[in-house]
Amino acid sequence: MTGSETKGIKTVLHPVSDLEAAKAVYTALLGVEPQHDAPYYVGYEAAGQHIGLVPGATVKEPARDVGFGRLVATVTDPDGNVLGLLQDP
C-alpha cells in the first residue's frame, strides 16, 4: 500500500442496554477503570485500543459458545443496525 496504511481499528463502540451493568463487566474483563465515565458514554483505554460503551442496544441473539470457549452474540442498536460481538476465551 502507498500513502497511509491501515493500522487496525483503534476505537470500538459497543451499544449496551444497561450502561451501569456493562461498565461493571467491562471493568472486570479489561482490568482497568474507565477513563471516561458519564451517563451517556463510558470509555476505556486498554492495550492501545479504545473501547466505548454507549447506551441503547437490545439483545438480538444472546451469547452462545460456538466452540472452544469462543462466544458470539448480536445486538441491535437504536437505529436498527445489527452488530456482531465475539469474545475469545
SEBAMAR-162527 format. One record per atom (N, C-alpha, C, O): residue number from 1; residue in one letter; chain; atom name; x, y, z. Coordinates in pm, 1 decimal. Each point is the difference from the previous one (the first is absolute). Layout:
BEGIN
   num   residu   chaine   atome          u          v          w
   NUM        A        A      CA          X          Y          Z
...
This chain:
BEGIN
   num   residu   chaine   atome          u          v          w
     1        M        A       N       83.6     -117.9        0.0
     1        M        A      CA      -83.6      117.9        0.0
     1        M        A       C       87.8      123.8        0.0
     1        M        A       O      107.9        2.2       59.3
     2        T        A       N     -155.2       97.7     -125.3
     2        T        A      CA       69.7      127.6        5.6
     2        T        A       C      -82.9       97.8       80.0
     2        T        A       O     -119.4      -21.1       21.2
     3        G        A       N      182.5      127.6       23.0
     3        G        A      CA      -74.1       97.2       80.4
     3        G        A       C      -19.7      -52.1      140.7
     3        G        A       O       84.3      -72.0       53.5
     4        S        A       N     -196.5      109.3        5.9
     4        S        A      CA      -22.5      -44.2      137.7
     4        S        A       C      -55.7     -141.4        0.4
     4        S        A       O      -93.7      -32.1      -73.1
     5        E        A       N      152.3      -49.9      155.5
     5        E        A      CA      -42.7     -138.3       11.3
     5        E        A       C      -89.0      -17.6      121.8
     5        E        A       O       13.4       70.4      100.1
     6        T        A       N     -102.8     -164.4     -111.1
     6        T        A      CA      -87.0      -30.9      112.9
     6        T        A       C       81.5      -67.5      108.5
     6        T        A       O       74.0      -94.8      -26.3
     7        K        A       N      -87.8      143.3      146.2
     7        K        A      CA       70.5      -57.0      115.0
     7        K        A       C      -94.7      -84.0       83.9
     7        K        A       O       38.8      -46.4      107.2
     8        G        A       N     -159.4       25.8     -151.5
     8        G        A      CA      -98.5      -73.8       76.6
     8        G        A       C     -101.1       94.3       61.8
     8        G        A       O       16.9      121.9       -2.2
     9        I        A       N     -119.6     -178.5       56.0
     9        I        A      CA     -105.4       78.3       63.1
     9        I        A       C       51.1       46.8      135.4
     9        I        A       O       47.0      -80.9       80.1
    10        K        A       N      -55.9      210.4      -54.0
    10        K        A      CA       48.0       55.6      126.7
    10        K        A       C     -113.0       26.6       98.0
    10        K        A       O       23.2        3.7      120.9
    11        T        A       N     -145.5       14.9     -170.4
    11        T        A      CA     -114.2       28.3       86.8
    11        T        A       C     -114.3      -92.7      -36.2
    11        T        A       O      -35.8      -14.2     -116.9
    12        V        A       N      -20.4      -48.2      217.5
    12        V        A      CA     -116.0      -86.1      -17.9
    12        V        A       C     -108.0       49.3       94.2
    12        V        A       O       22.7       10.5      120.5
    13        L        A       N     -140.7       20.0     -174.5
    13        L        A      CA     -113.0       42.2       81.5
    13        L        A       C      -98.8     -114.6        9.7
    13        L        A       O      -37.2      -60.0     -100.8
    14        H        A       N       -4.7       30.3      222.1
    14        H        A      CA      -96.1     -106.6       24.1
    14        H        A       C     -128.0       59.5       56.8
    14        H        A       O        1.0       50.7      112.2
    15        P        A       N     -111.7      -55.5     -187.0
    15        P        A      CA     -127.3       40.5       59.3
    15        P        A       C      -41.1     -103.8      104.4
    15        P        A       O       10.4     -120.4      -23.9
    16        V        A       N      -56.2      166.9      137.7
    16        V        A      CA      -41.3      -90.0      107.2
    16        V        A       C     -136.4       43.1       52.2
    16        V        A       O      -34.9      117.8       -6.3
    17        S        A       N      -40.8     -211.8       57.1
    17        S        A      CA     -133.4       31.5       49.9
    17        S        A       C        2.8       49.3      144.7
    17        S        A       O      -91.5       70.5       42.6
    18        D        A       N      195.2     -106.4       33.5
    18        D        A      CA       12.3       42.3      139.7
    18        D        A       C      143.3       46.7       21.3
    18        D        A       O       89.6      -81.5       22.2
    19        L        A       N      -67.7      213.1      -29.0
    19        L        A      CA      134.7       56.0        5.2
    19        L        A       C       71.5      -33.6      130.7
    19        L        A       O      118.2      -34.3       -2.1
    20        E        A       N     -187.4       43.4      115.6
    20        E        A      CA       63.1      -28.5      129.2
    20        E        A       C       42.0     -146.5       11.2
    20        E        A       O      109.3      -29.6       48.2
    21        A        A       N     -194.3      -61.0      -91.9
    21        A        A      CA       33.6     -142.4        5.7
    21        A        A       C      116.6      -30.9      -94.4
    21        A        A       O       90.8      -75.1       35.8
    22        A        A       N      -93.4      132.7     -155.6
    22        A        A      CA      107.7      -22.8      -96.2
    22        A        A       C      131.6       56.6       52.0
    22        A        A       O      105.6      -60.4      -19.0
    23        K        A       N     -111.4      176.6       84.7
    23        K        A      CA      121.0       60.3       56.2
    23        K        A       C       65.2      -94.9      100.2
    23        K        A       O      122.1      -16.1       -0.6
    24        A        A       N     -201.4      -46.3       85.7
    24        A        A      CA       54.3      -94.5       97.6
    24        A        A       C       67.4     -118.2      -69.8
    24        A        A       O      108.5      -42.4       39.9
    25        V        A       N     -172.2      -10.2     -142.9
    25        V        A      CA       54.5     -115.2      -72.6
    25        V        A       C      129.4       38.1      -72.1
    25        V        A       O      100.1      -70.7       11.6
    26        Y        A       N     -101.1      181.9      -85.9
    26        Y        A      CA      118.1       39.4      -75.7
    26        Y        A       C      115.7       40.2       91.6
    26        Y        A       O      115.7      -26.1      -32.8
    27        T        A       N     -144.3       88.2      145.4
    27        T        A      CA      105.1       35.3       95.1
    27        T        A       C       67.5     -127.6       51.2
    27        T        A       O      122.4       -5.7       11.0
    28        A        A       N     -201.7      -95.2       19.7
    28        A        A      CA       55.3     -127.4       46.8
    28        A        A       C       77.3      -71.0     -111.3
    28        A        A       O      109.7      -50.7       23.5
    29        L        A       N     -165.9       46.9     -143.2
    29        L        A      CA       65.6      -70.4     -111.0
    29        L        A       C      129.9       67.6      -42.8
    29        L        A       O       99.8      -67.2      -26.0
    30        L        A       N     -101.2      200.0       18.7
    30        L        A      CA      118.0       73.1      -47.6
    30        L        A       C      103.2       23.4      109.9
    30        L        A       O      117.6       22.3      -28.5
    31        G        A       N     -161.6      -27.5      153.8
    31        G        A      CA       91.6       20.2      110.9
    31        G        A       C       44.5      144.2       19.0
    31        G        A       O      101.2       25.5       65.3
    32        V        A       N     -176.0       69.2     -121.8
    32        V        A      CA       29.9      143.4       15.9
    32        V        A       C     -130.7       74.7       24.1
    32        V        A       O     -106.9      -42.8      -43.4
    33        E        A       N      118.1      155.6      113.5
    33        E        A      CA     -115.5       86.8       20.3
    33        E        A       C      -23.4       81.3     -126.9
    33        E        A       O       94.7       25.4      -74.5
    34        P        A       N     -217.7       15.6       48.4
    34        P        A      CA      -25.2       82.4     -118.5
    34        P        A       C       68.7      135.6       10.9
    34        P        A       O        8.3       58.4      108.1
    35        Q        A       N       40.6       -9.5     -221.7
    35        Q        A      CA       58.5      133.6       -6.2
    35        Q        A       C     -108.0      106.4      -13.8
    35        Q        A       O       17.2      113.1       45.4
    36        H        A       N     -127.2     -149.3     -107.5
    36        H        A      CA     -115.0       88.8      -17.4
    36        H        A       C     -120.2      -70.6       60.6
    36        H        A       O      -27.8     -115.2      -33.3
    37        D        A       N      -42.9      183.0      121.5
    37        D        A      CA     -113.0      -62.8       67.4
    37        D        A       C     -112.6      102.1       14.5
    37        D        A       O        0.8       82.8       91.2
    38        A        A       N      -96.7      -90.0     -181.9
    38        A        A      CA     -113.6       92.2       -0.6
    38        A        A       C     -126.8      -79.7      -25.1
    38        A        A       O        7.6     -114.2      -45.3
    39        P        A       N     -124.2      171.6       73.5
    39        P        A      CA     -125.5      -72.5      -22.2
    39        P        A       C      -25.2      -36.3     -147.1
    39        P        A       O      -81.5      -87.5      -29.2
    40        Y        A       N      150.7      153.9      -62.1
    40        Y        A      CA      -20.6      -23.7     -143.0
    40        Y        A       C      115.6      -74.8      -66.9
    40        Y        A       O       -9.4      -35.6     -117.5
    41        Y        A       N      120.9       10.9      193.0
    41        Y        A      CA      117.7      -62.5      -61.4
    41        Y        A       C       97.6      -45.8      108.1
    41        Y        A       O       26.2       72.4       96.1
    42        V        A       N       27.0     -192.9     -112.7
    42        V        A      CA      106.4      -51.2       86.5
    42        V        A       C      111.2      -48.6      -92.6
    42        V        A       O      -23.2      -84.8      -86.1
    43        G        A       N      144.5      138.8      104.0
    43        G        A      CA      110.5      -34.7      -89.9
    43        G        A       C      120.8      -53.5       73.5
    43        G        A       O       35.0       47.3      108.1
    44        Y        A       N       28.2     -146.6     -168.3
    44        Y        A      CA      118.1      -65.6       54.9
    44        Y        A       C      116.1        9.8      -98.6
    44        Y        A       O      -20.5        2.0     -121.4
    45        E        A       N      142.1        4.0      174.5
    45        E        A      CA      122.2      -14.6      -78.5
    45        E        A       C       67.2     -127.1       49.3
    45        E        A       O       32.7      -11.2      118.2
    46        A        A       N      -12.1      -83.6     -206.8
    46        A        A      CA       62.4     -126.7       39.0
    46        A        A       C       83.7      -52.3     -115.6
    46        A        A       O      -51.8      -24.9     -108.8
    47        A        A       N      179.0        8.5      132.1
    47        A        A      CA       92.8      -55.9      -99.0
    47        A        A       C       -7.8       73.4     -133.8
    47        A        A       O       -1.7      -63.4     -105.5
    48        G        A       N       -3.0      196.7      109.4
    48        G        A      CA       -3.0       79.2     -122.4
    48        G        A       C     -134.7        4.1      -69.8
    48        G        A       O      -11.3       54.6     -109.7
    49        Q        A       N      -89.3     -110.9      171.1
    49        Q        A      CA     -134.8       -5.3      -57.8
    49        Q        A       C      -92.7       85.8       84.8
    49        Q        A       O        7.3       -3.9      122.8
    50        H        A       N      -94.1       81.0     -186.5
    50        H        A      CA     -102.2       74.0       73.4
    50        H        A       C     -131.6      -74.5      -15.9
    50        H        A       O      -44.3      -27.3     -111.6
    51        I        A       N      -17.5       -5.3      224.3
    51        I        A      CA     -127.4      -70.0       -0.4
    51        I        A       C     -102.0       89.6       66.7
    51        I        A       O       16.7       39.1      115.5
    52        G        A       N     -122.9       -6.2     -188.5
    52        G        A      CA     -102.6       87.8       52.5
    52        G        A       C     -133.2      -71.8       11.2
    52        G        A       O      -40.0      -74.6      -89.4
    53        L        A       N      -27.8       98.3      200.8
    53        L        A      CA     -133.5      -55.7       22.1
    53        L        A       C      -99.6      114.2      -13.3
    53        L        A       O       15.8      105.5       61.3
    54        V        A       N     -118.1     -128.2     -142.1
    54        V        A      CA     -104.5      100.6      -18.2
    54        V        A       C     -134.6      -65.6       28.2
    54        V        A       O      -22.7     -114.2      -39.9
    55        P        A       N      -67.4      185.8      108.7
    55        P        A      CA     -129.1      -61.2       32.0
    55        P        A       C      -85.5      -18.2     -125.2
    55        P        A       O        7.8       78.7      -94.4
    56        G        A       N      -89.5     -184.2       95.4
    56        G        A      CA     -101.5      -11.5     -103.7
    56        G        A       C       -0.3     -119.8      -87.9
    56        G        A       O      -44.7       11.6     -114.1
    57        A        A       N       90.8     -126.6      156.8
    57        A        A      CA       -8.6     -119.8      -83.2
    57        A        A       C      -97.5      -99.2       61.2
    57        A        A       O      -22.6       -1.8      121.0
    58        T        A       N      -33.5      -79.2     -206.8
    58        T        A      CA      -81.8     -110.7       48.2
    58        T        A       C       62.7     -128.8      -52.3
    58        T        A       O       53.7       -4.0     -110.6
    59        V        A       N      -61.3      -98.2      189.7
    59        V        A      CA       57.9     -128.1      -38.9
    59        V        A       C      -85.4      -59.4     -111.1
    59        V        A       O     -121.4      -15.4       14.0
    60        K        A       N      186.6      -17.3     -123.6
    60        K        A      CA      -67.9      -68.1     -110.7
    60        K        A       C       20.6     -150.0       14.5
    60        K        A       O      -95.0      -77.8       -9.1
    61        E        A       N      218.3       38.3       31.3
    61        E        A      CA       35.1     -140.5       18.1
    61        E        A       C       93.3       -8.9      120.4
    61        E        A       O      112.2       50.0       -6.9
    62        P        A       N     -154.7     -111.9      116.7
    62        P        A      CA       83.8       -5.3      120.1
    62        P        A       C      132.1      -72.2      -25.2
    62        P        A       O       13.4      -77.5      -94.7
    63        A        A       N       83.0      104.7      181.1
    63        A        A      CA      131.2      -63.0      -11.3
    63        A        A       C      -13.8     -151.3        2.9
    63        A        A       O      -75.5      -56.0       79.4
    64        R        A       N      150.2       -8.6     -167.9
    64        R        A      CA        3.0     -146.3       -3.3
    64        R        A       C      140.2      -45.3      -35.6
    64        R        A       O       72.1       67.8      -73.2
    65        D        A       N      -35.2     -181.0      124.9
    65        D        A      CA      132.1      -56.8      -24.6
    65        D        A       C       -3.1      -69.2     -136.0
    65        D        A       O      -83.2      -87.5      -23.7
    66        V        A       N      174.5      127.3      -65.7
    66        V        A      CA        5.2      -60.5     -132.9
    66        V        A       C      117.4      -97.0      -12.9
    66        V        A       O       34.0      -44.0     -109.8
    67        G        A       N       26.7       11.8      223.0
    67        G        A      CA      108.8      -97.2        1.4
    67        G        A       C      124.3       53.6       67.7
    67        G        A       O       40.1      114.2      -22.4
    68        F        A       N       19.3     -195.6      103.6
    68        F        A      CA      126.1       31.2       67.3
    68        F        A       C       -8.4      125.6       86.6
    68        F        A       O      100.1       69.4       17.7
    69        G        A       N     -218.4      -39.7       36.3
    69        G        A      CA      -16.2      114.1       88.6
    69        G        A       C      -21.5      133.3      -69.7
    69        G        A       O      -12.8      102.5       67.0
    70        R        A       N        8.4     -101.1     -198.8
    70        R        A      CA      -22.7      123.5      -75.3
    70        R        A       C     -148.8       32.1        3.5
    70        R        A       O      -83.6      -82.6      -36.3
    71        L        A       N       51.6      205.5       81.0
    71        L        A      CA     -138.7       43.2       10.3
    71        L        A       C      -34.1       99.2     -110.2
    71        L        A       O       80.6       86.8      -33.7
    72        V        A       N     -199.9     -100.2      -22.0
    72        V        A      CA      -50.6       96.1      -97.9
    72        V        A       C     -140.2       42.2       41.3
    72        V        A       O      -73.8      -75.7       63.1
    73        A        A       N       38.9      198.0     -100.3
    73        A        A      CA     -133.1       53.8       27.6
    73        A        A       C      -25.6      111.6      -99.1
    73        A        A       O       92.9       48.9      -64.3
    74        T        A       N     -218.7       -8.2       51.4
    74        T        A      CA      -32.7      117.2      -80.6
    74        T        A       C      -92.5       90.1       79.5
    74        T        A       O      -81.6      -46.0       79.8
    75        V        A       N       96.4      176.7     -103.8
    75        V        A      CA      -86.4      100.4       60.0
    75        V        A       C      -49.9       91.3     -110.3
    75        V        A       O       60.9       10.8     -106.5
    76        T        A       N     -172.0       54.2      133.6
    76        T        A      CA      -55.7       97.3      -93.4
    76        T        A       C       10.1      137.1       64.5
    76        T        A       O      -46.0       19.7      112.5
    77        D        A       N      106.9       76.5     -184.6
    77        D        A      CA       13.4      134.2       55.8
    77        D        A       C     -129.0       78.5      -20.9
    77        D        A       O      -91.5      -49.1      -66.0
    78        P        A       N       82.5      171.1      121.6
    78        P        A      CA     -124.3       76.2      -10.2
    78        P        A       C      -43.7       31.3     -143.2
    78        P        A       O     -117.2       29.4      -23.9
    79        D        A       N      211.0      -35.6      -71.9
    79        D        A      CA      -34.9       26.3     -139.8
    79        D        A       C      -36.1     -126.6      -76.7
    79        D        A       O      -25.8        5.1     -120.2
    80        G        A       N       24.0     -118.2      189.1
    80        G        A      CA      -35.6     -126.0      -65.2
    80        G        A       C      117.4      -75.7      -59.7
    80        G        A       O      -19.4     -105.0      -61.2
    81        N        A       N      141.1      156.3       77.8
    81        N        A      CA      117.6      -70.1      -50.5
    81        N        A       C       31.6     -118.8       88.6
    81        N        A       O       -3.5       11.3      122.5
    82        V        A       N       34.2     -123.8     -182.2
    82        V        A      CA       35.6     -119.3       75.0
    82        V        A       C      152.7       -6.7        7.9
    82        V        A       O       69.0        6.3     -101.7
    83        L        A       N      -17.9      -19.1      224.2
    83        L        A      CA      143.6       -7.8       22.7
    83        L        A       C       35.0     -136.4       55.1
    83        L        A       O      -64.9      -48.2       92.9
    84        G        A       N      166.0      -14.1     -148.7
    84        G        A      CA       47.2     -128.2       48.7
    84        G        A       C      112.9       19.3       99.4
    84        G        A       O       87.0       85.1      -18.7
    85        L        A       N      -89.1     -164.4      124.2
    85        L        A      CA      103.0        5.9      103.0
    85        L        A       C       65.3     -137.0       12.3
    85        L        A       O      -65.7     -103.3      -12.5
    86        L        A       N      194.8      104.5       36.9
    86        L        A      CA       75.1     -124.1       15.5
    86        L        A       C       91.5       14.3      119.3
    86        L        A       O       65.2      103.0       17.0
    87        Q        A       N      -60.1     -205.7       65.7
    87        Q        A      CA       91.6       -1.8      115.3
    87        Q        A       C       75.6     -130.8       -1.1
    87        Q        A       O      -59.1     -107.7        6.9
    88        D        A       N      190.5      118.3      -15.7
    88        D        A      CA       84.7     -119.2        8.8
    88        D        A       C       25.1      -32.3      146.6
    88        D        A       O        0.8       89.5       84.5
    89        P        A       N       19.8     -217.2      -54.4
    89        P        A      CA       23.8      -38.6      139.4
    89        P        A       C      130.2       58.9       53.6
    89        P        A       O       34.9      -22.8      115.9
